[in-house]
Amino acid sequence: MEPILPKKEGVCDVCQQKLVTREDDTEKVIKARMQEYKVKTLPLLQIFDKMGLLLNFEPKHGVKDYPQILKLVESKI
């Protein structure tokens, strides 16, 4: 999914206030999150995949993808 960028850089489209970067939105923090994912989540995904319980889906339209995701999940239950 493409990022939703403001029309004017650094300014919120809705309230026109200055946009700020979160303190935890840094390369260091993101790398740590990715490492945690690799250690804690990826092994679970591999287990679920082997059990035939993992559904893969690439969202492309945000909430507009809901009907397609729901249909996919319902086909497995």
Secondary structure as the mmCIF struct_conf table of DSSP 4:
data_model
#
loop_
_struct_conf.conf_type_id
_struct_conf.id
_struct_conf.beg_label_comp_id
_struct_conf.beg_label_asym_id
_struct_conf.beg_label_seq_id
_struct_conf.end_label_comp_id
_struct_conf.end_label_asym_id
_struct_conf.end_label_seq_id
BEND BEND1 LYS A 7 LYS A 8
TURN_TY1_P TURN_TY1_P1 GLU A 9 GLY A 10
STRN STRN1 VAL A 11 VAL A 11
TURN_TY1_P TURN_TY1_P2 ASP A 13 CYS A 15
HELX_LH_PP_P HELX_LH_PP_P1 GLN A 17 GLN A 17
STRN STRN2 LYS A 18 LYS A 18
HELX_LH_PP_P HELX_LH_PP_P2 LEU A 19 LEU A 19
TURN_TY1_P TURN_TY1_P3 GLU A 23 ASP A 24
BEND BEND2 THR A 26 THR A 26
HELX_RH_AL_P HELX_RH_AL_P1 GLU A 27 GLU A 36
HELX_RH_PI_P HELX_RH_PI_P1 TYR A 37 THR A 41
HELX_RH_AL_P HELX_RH_AL_P2 LEU A 42 LYS A 50
TURN_TY1_P TURN_TY1_P4 MET A 51 GLY A 52
BEND BEND3 LYS A 60 HIS A 61
HELX_RH_3T_P HELX_RH_3T_P1 GLY A 62 ASP A 65
HELX_RH_AL_P HELX_RH_AL_P3 TYR A 66 LYS A 76
#
